[in-house]
Amino acid sequence: MRNLRTAFGLLTTLPVGLPGGWKPGDSGRAAFWYPVVGLAVGGLVWLVWFGLNLIFPALVASVLALAVWVGLTGGLHLDGLADCCDGLPGSASRERRLEIMKDPYLGAFGVVGLFFVLMLKAAALGLMPSSSGLSIVLAATLSRWLLLPASRLPQARPGGMGADFAAGLQTGPIFFAAIIPIGLVFLLGMQGLVAVLAALIAAAAVLGLAWKRIGGVTGDVLGALVEVAETAVILVFTISCRAL
């Protein structure tokens, strides 16, 4: 259960803690459990969102549920999104982009990126009917599975969190860990399939931009991928439900 604890300790703020004796590559060796973490996070957010909708207006309930979502993950992936928004756009050398992404200070592009993603998520949660709540679980699970194949791309910065993850990841977990998101797609039907396609397109856009601008992926890029993929999934369910 060391790898399971590692996955929860890295990806959530739940009081499980990281196991002692950390070794290089441990984050990648725990990768099989990342979709399980997504299942737990998504399930908790779904329950909170559903319960809040029984008490508050939809807009208030969605903002509070999103706050819980961010709190459960400690803003880990949002930090990566902000760094990518600061470093990837604009004109600069590859080395300068990597320096900007590593800088702990938040720039204007990072603020704008965070604002739009959080507002899109809150709006989608506010407009989504209660019958589509399982899409939250799919969003959290699928996005964390996408980290596995994405980490197979060349690493733009050796020695970072992304490189440590890639170093410990084996090929087998990429396929076996897909069982959970695939099962959720079967439960959700055609909407689930469309949401997966949207998430794949969004993830490809993030990875393609990173490849073009910095020549590979970093931990920040992987974090941005999670946020963008989650947003794509719940937006699909919001749009499709309102179209019916």
N, C-alpha and C positions, 0 to 999 in steps of 0.2 A: 504493500500500500504506500510505499515511499513515493512512487511516481504520482499516484493520485493526490497525495498531500502536496507534492510539489506543484502540480497543476493548479490546485485551489489556492495555494499560498501565493503563486505568482499572479494569477488572473483575477483574484477577488480580494475583498477586504474581510471576508469571513474569518472568524478567529480560529483558524487551523494552524497557522504558522508554517514556516518552511522547515523541512527536516535538517538536522545538523549534518556537518561533514559535506558541504556543498562541493561538487566536482564539476569541472568544465563539461558542458554538454548535457547537464542534468535537465535543463529546460526542454531540450529536444527529446530526451528519453521519456519525458512525461507527456509527449504530444498526443499519444493515443487517448488520453483523458481530457483533452481540451474540449471536444464536443460535449463531453459529460458535464464539464464546467458550464458550458453554454446552456445545456439542458437545465441545470440547477438555477443559473442566473435568470434565464428566460422564464422558467416556471415561477420563480418568486416574483418577478416583475409582473407577470400575467395575473397572479393572484392579487397582488397589491392594486394593480390597475382596475381589475374587475371589482374589487371591494370599494375602492375610492369612487368608482362610478355610481355606486349605490348611495353614496353620501353627498358627493359634490357635483356641480355641473361638469360637463365633459371636459371643458378647457382646463378647469382647475385640477380635475382628476388626472389629466394627461401630464400636466406640468409636474405634479407631485410624484406621479409614477416614474417619470423620466428622472427626477431627482434621486429616487431610489435606485434606478438603473445605473446612474452615474456613481452613486455611492457604493454600490455593490462591487464595482470594478475599480474604484479609486481613481476614476478619470484616466486610467492607464492609456487607453487607446485614444482618448481625446488629446492627450499630450502629444502622441505621435502625429495625429491629424494636424494639430496646430504647427508643429515643427515642419511638417511637409508643406503646409500652406505658406510658411515663411520662406522655406528654402527652394522649393521646386519651381515656382513661377518666376517670372522676371528673367533678366539677363545677368549671368555670372558664370564663372568657371566652375567645373565640377568640384574642385577643391574648396572653393568659396561656398558653394551650396552645402557641402557637408559640414563646413564650419558653422554656417547659419543654423542648420538643423541640430547641431550639437549644443548650440548656445541655449542656456536655460531661460533667457529672457524672451518674452512673447512680443512679436512684431505685429504690425497692422494687418498683414495678410492672415496671420494666425488668428487674430481676434475675429476677423470677418468670416473665416472658415468655420470656426467654432460656432459663431452666431447662427450661420445659415444651417449647419447640420443639426444643431440643437433645436432650432425653430422648426425645421422640417420634421424632425422626430416628434416634437410636441404636437404639431398640427396634425400629423398623421394619426397619432394615438387619440387625439381629441375627436377626429372624424370617423374613426374606425368603429364599426358596431361590435358589441360584446361577443357576437358569434365568431368573430375573426381573431379572438385573443390568442389562439394557438400560433398565429403568425409571429407573435413576439418570441415564442420559444424557437421557432424555425430561424428567425433572424439571429438570435444569440448563438444558436448551435451551428448553423451553416457558416457564419462569419468566422468562427473559431476553427472550424475544419479547414477553411480556405487558407489559414496560416500554414498548413502543412505543405500542400503543393507549392505555395508561393515561396516558401523558404528554400526550394530547390533551385531558384534562380541564383545567379552569381551575387556574392555579397559585395556591396559597394564600400563597406568599411570593415576591415578585419578587426576582430577583438570586441565588437559591440554585442548587444543583446541578440540581434538578429543572427550574427555569426555563431554565437554560442548555441542558439536554438538549432541552426542548421547542422552544426557539428555533431549533435547527439541524436538527430532524427534519422530513423531507418525507413526504408521504403514500405515495409509491411503495414505500419500504423496508418499510413496515408489512405490505404484501401479499407482496412478494417474499421477505422474511425468514422468512415463515411456511412456506416450502418444507421446511426441515429438520424442525421439529416435526411437520408433516403426514406426512412420509415415515416418521418414527419411529412414528407412530400406525398406519400401514399395516403396519409390521413387527410391531407388538405386538398388533394385532387388537382385539377387543372390550375387553380389559383396558385397552389404550391409550386407547380412546375414552372409557371410563368415567373414567379418570384425568384426561383433559383436562377433562371436565365437572366433576369435583371441583375441579380447579385453578381453573377459571373461576368456580365458586361461591365458593371461598375468596378469590379476587382481588376479586370483586364485593363481598364482605363487608368487606374491608379498605378498598376505595375508597369504599364507601357510608358507612362510619363516618367516614372522613376528610372526605368531603363534608359530612356532618352536623355534624361538630365544628369543622372549620377552613375549610370552604368550598372545598375543592379538594385538590390533591396537592402534596407537597414531595419532595425527594430522600429524606427519611426514609421517607415513605409508599411510595415506589417500592422502597426496600430491604426494607421489611416485606412488601410484595407478593411479592417473590422468595422470601423465606424461607417464607412461608405456602403459596405455590403448590408449591414443592419438597416440602414436608412432605405436602401433600395427595396428590401423585402417588405417592410411595413408600408412603404409608399404604394407598392403594387396592390396590396390588399385594400388600402384606402381607396385607390382609384377604381379598382374592379368592383368593390362593394357599392360605391356611389353610382356606378354605371348601370347596376342591376335595377 
